Amino acid sequence: MTTLHDRGAVLPTREGGAAAVDDDLAVVRVGPEDWERHRDLRLAMLRDAPEAFWADPAEVARRSEEEWRAELAGPRLHLQARRAQEVLGGIGVLPEGYVPQEPIPEDHAHVVSMWVTPAARGGGLSALLMRAAAALALEIGRPHLTLDVDSANARAQRSYVRLGFVPTGRTDPREGHVTSWVEYRADARDLLAR
C-alpha cells in the first residue's frame, strides 16, 4: 500500500487502505462493497446543501444498489473520513470529465463532492480530506487539481482558498439557476506541503 506521511498523519491512497490520524479517525478509499455508507453520506450532503452540488436530490434518492455500486467502481474515486464506524465526511476525485464531451487534460483531476457533517465541522476534516485527495491525485498521475464552487457560496470559496486553491477566472452558468460555477485550481504537491 502506498501511503503519505503528512504532519503525523498517514493517508491512504488505494482502495481498502485506511490510516489512523488519531486513535479513531481514518480516511479510507470507498469501494463498491461500501455502497450503503456512500449512499447515506451522499443523501445527507444533499439534504444539508442541495444547491452546492451538481446532483439532483430526487434522482439520487431513487438510485438502486446496482447504480451505487457502479458509481463506486469508477472512474470517480471516493474517500471518506471516519471515526470508528461513523462517516464524518467525504470527497471525490474525478480523473475524467463529467461527460465524454468535456474531457479534462491527462495530468488533471477534478475534485468533487467535498462535504463534512455539521457535527464534525471546524475540526480540520476538510483539510485532511483535501490532502488525501491530493495524495490520490498524485498516485494516479494527475497533479493538477480543479474544482467548481457555486458563485453564491462565499463560505465554500473562502474555505477552498484557505486550503490552497485559487480562482482561475473561468465561470460556467448553472442550468436552471441564477448562479454560476466558479472554477478553482491547485497543484496537489502544494496542497500536501501546506
C-alpha positions as CSV (number, residue, x, y, z in Angstrom):
1,M,0.0,0.0,0.0
2,T,1.3,3.4,-0.9
3,T,0.9,5.9,1.9
4,L,1.6,9.5,2.5
5,H,3.1,10.7,5.9
6,D,2.0,14.3,6.4
7,R,2.4,16.1,9.8
8,G,1.9,12.9,11.7
9,A,-1.0,11.6,9.6
10,V,-0.8,8.6,7.4
11,L,-3.3,9.0,4.5
12,P,-4.5,6.2,2.2
13,T,-4.0,6.2,-1.5
14,R,-5.6,3.0,-2.6
15,E,-8.9,1.1,-2.2
16,G,-9.3,-0.6,1.1
17,G,-6.4,1.3,2.6
18,A,-7.1,3.2,5.9
19,A,-4.7,5.1,8.0
20,A,-5.2,6.4,11.5
21,V,-4.9,10.1,12.1
22,D,-5.7,9.9,15.8
23,D,-6.9,6.9,17.8
24,D,-10.2,6.5,15.9
25,L,-10.0,8.9,12.9
26,A,-9.2,7.5,9.4
27,V,-9.5,8.4,5.8
28,V,-10.5,5.5,3.6
29,R,-11.0,4.9,-0.1
30,V,-14.5,3.7,-0.7
31,G,-15.2,0.7,-3.0
32,P,-18.4,-0.9,-4.2
33,E,-18.8,-3.0,-1.1
34,D,-19.3,0.2,0.9
35,W,-22.2,1.4,-1.2
36,E,-24.6,1.9,1.7
37,R,-22.2,4.2,3.6
38,H,-21.6,6.1,0.4
39,R,-25.3,6.4,-0.3
40,D,-26.0,7.6,3.2
41,L,-23.3,10.2,3.0
42,R,-24.4,11.4,-0.4
43,L,-28.1,11.7,0.7
44,A,-27.0,13.6,3.9
45,M,-25.0,16.1,1.9
46,L,-27.8,16.7,-0.5
47,R,-30.3,17.2,2.4
48,D,-27.8,19.7,4.0
49,A,-26.7,21.6,1.0
50,P,-28.7,20.7,-2.2
51,E,-27.6,23.8,-4.1
52,A,-23.9,23.1,-3.5
53,F,-23.7,20.0,-5.7
54,W,-24.3,19.0,-9.3
55,A,-26.7,16.2,-8.4
56,D,-30.5,16.2,-8.4
57,P,-31.5,15.1,-4.9
58,A,-34.7,13.3,-6.2
59,E,-32.7,11.3,-8.8
60,V,-30.0,10.4,-6.2
61,A,-32.7,9.1,-3.8
62,R,-34.1,6.8,-6.5
63,R,-30.8,5.0,-7.3
64,S,-30.6,1.3,-6.9
65,E,-27.9,-0.7,-5.1
66,E,-26.5,-1.6,-8.6
67,E,-26.3,2.1,-9.5
68,W,-24.5,2.9,-6.3
69,R,-22.0,0.0,-6.7
70,A,-21.4,1.1,-10.3
71,E,-20.6,4.7,-9.2
72,L,-18.1,3.4,-6.7
73,A,-16.5,1.1,-9.3
74,G,-15.1,4.2,-11.1
75,P,-13.8,6.1,-12.8
76,R,-14.6,8.6,-9.9
77,L,-12.7,7.8,-6.8
78,H,-14.2,8.4,-3.4
79,L,-12.7,8.9,0.0
80,Q,-14.4,9.1,3.4
81,A,-13.3,10.4,6.8
82,R,-14.5,8.1,9.5
83,R,-14.2,7.9,13.3
84,A,-14.6,4.3,14.2
85,Q,-17.6,3.3,12.0
86,E,-19.1,6.8,11.8
87,V,-18.8,8.6,8.5
88,L,-17.8,12.2,9.1
89,G,-17.3,13.5,5.6
90,G,-16.2,12.7,2.1
91,I,-14.6,13.9,-1.1
92,G,-14.3,12.6,-4.7
93,V,-11.5,12.7,-7.3
94,L,-12.7,12.6,-10.9
95,P,-9.9,11.7,-13.3
96,E,-12.1,12.3,-16.3
97,G,-14.6,14.9,-17.3
98,Y,-18.2,14.6,-16.2
99,V,-19.2,13.6,-19.7
100,P,-17.1,12.5,-22.7
101,Q,-17.8,15.8,-24.5
102,E,-16.0,17.7,-21.7
103,P,-12.7,15.9,-21.3
104,I,-10.0,17.1,-18.9
105,P,-6.3,17.1,-19.5
106,E,-4.5,13.9,-18.7
107,D,-2.5,15.5,-15.9
108,H,-5.6,17.0,-14.2
109,A,-8.2,15.6,-11.8
110,H,-11.4,17.3,-10.7
111,V,-12.3,17.4,-7.0
112,V,-16.0,16.9,-6.3
113,S,-18.5,16.4,-3.6
114,M,-16.4,17.6,-0.6
115,W,-18.7,17.7,2.5
116,V,-18.3,17.3,6.2
117,T,-21.1,16.5,8.6
118,P,-22.3,19.6,10.6
119,A,-21.3,18.0,13.9
120,A,-17.7,17.4,12.6
121,R,-17.1,20.8,11.1
122,G,-14.4,23.1,12.4
123,G,-12.0,20.3,13.3
124,G,-9.8,20.3,10.2
125,L,-11.5,17.4,8.4
126,S,-11.8,19.5,5.2
127,A,-8.0,19.9,5.1
128,L,-7.5,16.2,5.9
129,L,-9.8,15.1,3.1
130,M,-8.2,17.5,0.6
131,R,-4.7,16.3,1.5
132,A,-5.9,12.7,1.0
133,A,-7.5,13.7,-2.4
134,A,-4.2,15.4,-3.4
135,A,-2.2,12.3,-2.5
136,L,-4.6,10.1,-4.5
137,A,-4.4,12.5,-7.5
138,L,-0.6,12.3,-7.4
139,E,-0.8,8.5,-7.2
140,I,-2.8,8.3,-10.4
141,G,-0.5,10.8,-12.1
142,R,-2.8,13.8,-12.1
143,P,-1.0,16.5,-10.1
144,H,-3.2,19.4,-11.2
145,L,-6.5,19.8,-9.4
146,T,-9.6,21.8,-10.3
147,L,-12.9,22.2,-8.6
148,D,-16.1,24.2,-9.1
149,V,-18.0,26.2,-6.4
150,D,-21.3,27.9,-6.7
151,S,-20.8,31.7,-7.1
152,A,-23.2,32.3,-4.2
153,N,-21.3,30.0,-1.8
154,A,-18.9,32.5,-0.4
155,R,-18.2,30.3,2.7
156,A,-17.0,27.4,0.5
157,Q,-15.0,29.7,-1.7
158,R,-13.1,31.1,1.4
159,S,-12.6,27.5,2.6
160,Y,-11.0,26.4,-0.7
161,V,-8.7,29.5,-0.8
162,R,-7.6,28.6,2.8
163,L,-6.8,25.1,1.6
164,G,-4.6,26.5,-1.2
165,F,-6.9,26.8,-4.2
166,V,-7.0,30.0,-6.4
167,P,-9.8,31.1,-8.8
168,T,-9.0,30.6,-12.5
169,G,-11.4,33.3,-13.7
170,R,-13.5,30.7,-15.5
171,T,-17.2,30.5,-14.8
172,D,-20.0,28.4,-16.2
173,P,-23.7,29.2,-15.8
174,R,-25.7,26.7,-13.8
175,E,-28.6,25.3,-15.8
176,G,-31.8,26.3,-14.0
177,H,-30.1,28.6,-11.6
178,V,-29.3,32.3,-11.5
179,T,-25.8,31.5,-10.2
180,S,-22.7,30.1,-11.9
181,W,-19.9,27.6,-11.2
182,V,-16.6,29.3,-10.4
183,E,-13.5,27.2,-11.1
184,Y,-10.6,27.0,-8.7
185,R,-7.2,25.2,-9.2
186,A,-4.3,24.0,-7.2
187,D,-1.3,21.8,-7.5
188,A,-1.6,18.6,-5.5
189,R,2.1,18.9,-4.3
190,D,1.4,22.4,-3.0
191,L,-1.6,21.2,-1.1
192,L,0.4,18.4,0.6
193,A,3.2,20.9,1.5
194,R,0.7,23.1,3.5
